[in-house]
Amino acid sequence: MKDQIISFETAKLAKEKGFWIEKSNVFILDKFKGTSSYGVHEGQTYEQIKDIYFKRYDIFLFPTQSLLQKWLREKHNIQITIHYHKTRTFNYGVENEVENLIIETFSTFFNTYELALEHALYHTLETL
């Protein structure tokens, strides 16, 4: 059992919204050759990575779902809650902790907790 890594689509959207956490999984795509690599960047800041790689490479971070969820909570005061139902399905709610405002409760149901959380993360990033 291990933590779920976010999807590529969620990673692209998180990058657009300014997500950067040091010591996270990183995916590097060579713009010219079309090749890619995957690993962990060790403590480099966004600016250091950008100066070294961004002219030639697209770089995406692939944190765990829980790390991205924590970033949304700490940086944007957004709480994502996953709800379990008797039908053995999951849905989610998103609220702003500061304003105590419910942003959205989704009526779509998912077969797994991780799938519900992935959709919640993506949808929340879209609204930022």
CORVEN-V778708 format. One record per backbone hydrogen bond with DSSP energy under -0.5 kcal/mol. NH is the residue of the N-H (numbers start at 0). CO is the residue of the C=O. If there is no record, write none. Layout:
BEGIN
nh: <NH & NH>
co: <CO & CO>
END
This chain:
BEGIN
nh: <5 & 10 & 11 & 12 & 13 & 14 & 15 & 16 & 17 & 18 & 22 & 23 & 25 & 26 & 27 & 28 & 28 & 29 & 29 & 30 & 30 & 33 & 36 & 38 & 40 & 42 & 48 & 49 & 50 & 51 & 52 & 53 & 53 & 55 & 56 & 57 & 59 & 61 & 64 & 67 & 68 & 69 & 70 & 71 & 72 & 73 & 74 & 75 & 75 & 76 & 77 & 78 & 78 & 79 & 80 & 80 & 82 & 84 & 87 & 89 & 90 & 92 & 93 & 94 & 95 & 96 & 96 & 97 & 99 & 100 & 102 & 102 & 103 & 105 & 109 & 115 & 116 & 117 & 118 & 119 & 120 & 121 & 122 & 123 & 124 & 125 & 126 & 127 & 127>
co: <62 & 6 & 7 & 8 & 9 & 10 & 11 & 12 & 14 & 13 & 40 & 20 & 38 & 59 & 36 & 26 & 57 & 27 & 34 & 28 & 55 & 29 & 27 & 25 & 23 & 40 & 44 & 45 & 46 & 47 & 48 & 48 & 49 & 52 & 52 & 28 & 26 & 24 & 3 & 63 & 64 & 65 & 66 & 67 & 68 & 69 & 70 & 70 & 71 & 72 & 71 & 76 & 94 & 77 & 78 & 92 & 90 & 88 & 84 & 109 & 82 & 80 & 103 & 78 & 100 & 76 & 94 & 76 & 95 & 95 & 93 & 100 & 93 & 91 & 89 & 111 & 112 & 113 & 114 & 115 & 116 & 117 & 118 & 119 & 120 & 121 & 122 & 123 & 124>
END
